C-alpha cells in the first residue's frame, strides 16, 4: 500500500515536475489529497463504528429474545454465561446466539405444538363432557408466555383427569343405558326409541355416545322417570298379583290356570332391582293380569252370590224346619239385592247370613223340645181329623183291598186322640214355661203358639158339643124310627140320609186329605195312579215303532208322547195292512218289517233279537220282491267291507235295485273324482274367487 | 189323518244369520250361544232370553267359532285369518293367519291355547295372550296329510279329521307328532268328528248317512268295542236315499248324543246300549250344527242349508233352541232278558 501510495506520489511529483506546477500549487494539492484521505478514513471509521454498535444491539436483542424464549420455556438462559466468557468477537458471538435462538425457537415451537395438542385434547374432552357452549371454532389459543414443562405437566395432568372423567362418564352412560334397556324391556317399552329420544347417539352403536352434561342429565331424568314408572308399575302389579293370589286361594283355581300368571305372582315380594324379566311390567301384561283379576273377581262375585243364595236357602230351610219366622227375612233379601247392585260386599252379607244361621240354630236348640211336642200334636190333630172323616164314612167296614190297614190306623188314631187333651195341656204348660223363661212369645210360623192352642181347644170343645148334639139327634132319630117302625113296620136305609162325599177317597188307599185345620205345611199330592198307567201305556206304545230303515241296531225309545202317539198307531195299522206308507209327521223311513213280530217282543230291541227279526225281514223281502238281494247298492254294501266290520251291527241288506235309478245324491259320489271336496269348500269356491284359484292351483284341477 | 199340529221345533232365535250357519256352540258357563255364519258374521245370543247380544262382521265367511270366556271367543274365517273376538267392546284381534281358509277352531282351557285347522293342510296353535302380531301368538304349525275338515278336543286329546279320510289323534301337550294316525272306518268323506265326554273315544260321521263310534284304546279289547251304524236315510218305495250327517253333539251329562243330517232330522242315540232314544220332528232344512248347553237342558239346532246340492234356493236359515226332556236323552237301562226258568 505504502509503495503504491509512494509510487503514486512520486508519479504525481514527476507529473507535476513535468507540468511545472508551482510548489504552492503542489502543496495545496497535496493538502487537498491529505484531506480527502482523512475524510475517507473518518467515514470508514464512522461506518465501522456504527456497524459495531448495530452488532452489539443485535446481540442484545437476540439475547433478550433468547431470554424471553427461555423464560417462556421455563429454562435457565445458558448463553449469558457464554457471552460473559467470549470477549470481543462480536460476530462469533452473534452467530452463536443466533444459533441458540434458532434452537430455542425450534424447541419453543415444538413445545407449543405439544401444548396445542394437549389443549386441543382438553378442549375436545371438555366439549364432550360439558356440551358445546365453550367450544371455540378457531382452535386453541396457547398462552405464549408460559410454555414451561411445569405448565405442560399441569395441562397433562388436567388432560388425564379429564380423560378419566370421560372414561368414567362413558362407563356411567353405559351403565345407565344398560339399566335403561333392562327397564325398558321390563316395562315393555322400545329401548332404542327411548334412548334415541334422549340423544340420537345413544340409540346407535357402541362407539359414539354423546356424554355431555345435558345428555347425562336427560339420561338421568329418563332413568329417574322410568324408575318411578317401574316402581309405580311394580306396585300396580304387586297389588294386582296380591289380589290374584287371594282370589286363587279363595277359589282353588287349578294350577293350569295359575300357570299363565305365575310370573306375576312369583315377583310379588321382589324389590325393584329383582324384577328383570322382560315385559313383566308392560302395560299389556299388567292389563292382562288385571283382566284376569277382574274375571276372577266376577267369578268370585258369582260364586259369592251362589254361596249367599245357598246360605240363604240353608237359613230358610232351617227356619222352615223349626217353624220360625225370621223377623229379619226382609233384611236378608235386602242384602241379596244390594249385592247385585254392588252396594254391600258379598262377604259381609255372607257373614250376616252365617250369623243369622248360627242364631237360628241356637233358636232351634231352644225350641226343640216344644217343637217336638207341637209336631206330635199336629200329627195327632191330623189323625183326629182323619178319624173324623173316617167315622163319617158309612162304607168304612166294607171289605176291600187295604181295609185292614185302615182299620188298624183308626184304632191307633183313636188311642192317639184319647191322649190329645193331655198332650195339649203339657204343651201349654211347656210353652208358658218357655215364654216365661225367655221373656218372648213362642212363635210358630209367625203365629204365637198359645193362642193357636187355645183356638184349637175352643174348636175341639165345639166339636165335642157338636158330636154330643149329633149323638143326641141320632138317639132321637132312633127313637123316632122305632116309633115309626112300631107304626109302619119298615126301616129306611140309613144310607139315604148320609152324604158320602169323601168316602171313596178314604177307602181307596189310605192317602187321605192330610191338611190339618190348623194350617200345617202343605204336603205333596200323591201321584195319581192314572198318570202312572198313562206312562206305561206310552212306553208300550213307543216300543211298537221300530224302524227298519237300515238302522238295525237302534230302536226308537221314548217318542213324543202326545203328538206322535196317534199317527204312530195309525201307522202301524197301515203297515200291518201290508203297505209301505209313510207318516207325514215324523217317521218316513218305515220299511215293511212285520210289526206283529216286534210288538210281541216289545222291548227286545237288542241286537241279538234283531238278527231273528232280520231273518223275518229278509224273508219278507224275498217273498215280496221274489228277487235275490245279491246286488246291493254301493253305499249300503260298505257295512260289510268297513274297517269296523267287527261291529256287531247286522248289516241290513238293501233291496236290490238297478243302480242306475238309485237316487243317491250326486254329492255322495266322490269316488269318481280324484280329489274330493267338502260342501264348505265348494261353497267357498262359489263365494270366494281367490279360494277357487287356490283350489285349482293346489289340486291341479282345470 | 188328523190335521197335524205344527211340529214342535223349539224356540226360534230372533235375528238369525242371513246366510248358512257354519257352527254354533253353547258356552261352558252360561246359556250364551256363539254362532258363526257364511254371512261373514259371528254372533253371540243369549239363548235363555232370546237376545242377540253381539255381532262382529268379518271380511269373509266365518267357518267356525268357539268361546274363550263368556264375553270373548275365537273365529275361523275364510279370509285365512284367526281372530279373537271380544263382544263387550266389539273388538277383534287377528291372532294370525293360515295359507288357506281356516275350517275349525278349538280353545283348550287346559293349555290356554287356540288350535286351528285349515284347508292349507296344517294345524296351528296360538297363544291368545301374546300381543298382536303373528310372531308372538303363533306357537306351532303342524302339517296334516290333507285339508282339515273337522276337529274335536276333549281334555288333552285332539282328534283331527281331514280330507282323504285321515284321522290324526294328538295329545295337545305334545303336538310334535300325532299320538295315533288312523284312517276313517267309514268309506266316505268325513263330515264331523266329536270326542266322547268321557274322553275314551270319538264319534265320526260321513257324508253317507253313517256314524262310526271309535275308541282311543288300541288294545284288542278296546278296539272290539268300536262299531258303526247307519242313520239319516230314507227308504222310499224300495229306494235308499242317503243323507250326509253334518253334526254330532254329545250330551254333557248322560254321554248320549244327537246327530243332525241333511234330511233335517235330529236323532238322539245311546251309544252304549246301541239304541235310538228319540227323533225330533223334522226341521225345515239340513241340520248344520248342534250343541247342548252346559247342563244339557237346552239343545241348539242350526237348521241351515249346507250346500250339499250346490247353489240353490232353500229354506231360511234358523236357529232353534229346544228344551230337552230327560226322557229324550237319558239312557234307558238295559233290559235284562227274562231269566228263563
Interface residues (C-beta under 8 A of the other chain):
Chain A: X256 X257 X259 X260 X284 X288 X295 X547 X548 X549 X550 X551 X552 X553 X554 X555 X556 X557 X558 X559 X560 X563 X566 X567 X570 X580 X582 X584 X585 X586 X587 X588 X589 X591 X603 X604 X605 X606 X607 X625 X633 X635 X636 X638 X639 X641 X642 X643 X644 X646 X647 X648 X649 X652 X654 X655 X657 X661 X662 X663 X664 X665 X666 X667 X668 X670 X676 X677 X678 X679 X680 X681 X682 X683 X684 X686 X687 X688 X691 X694 X698
Chain B: X1 X2 X4 X5 X7 X8 X20 X22 X38 X60 X61 X63 X69 X78 X100 X101 X103 X109 X110 X111 X112 X119 X129 X131 X147 X149 X163 X164 X183 X185 X186 X187 X188 X189 X191 X207 X208 X209 X210 X212 X214 X223 X224 X226 X227 X228 X229 X230 X231 X233 X234 X235 X236 X237 X238 X239 X240 X241 X242 X243 X244 X269 X270 X274 X275 X276 X277 X278 X279 X281 X282 X306 X307 X308 X309 X310 X311 X327 X328 X332 X335 X337
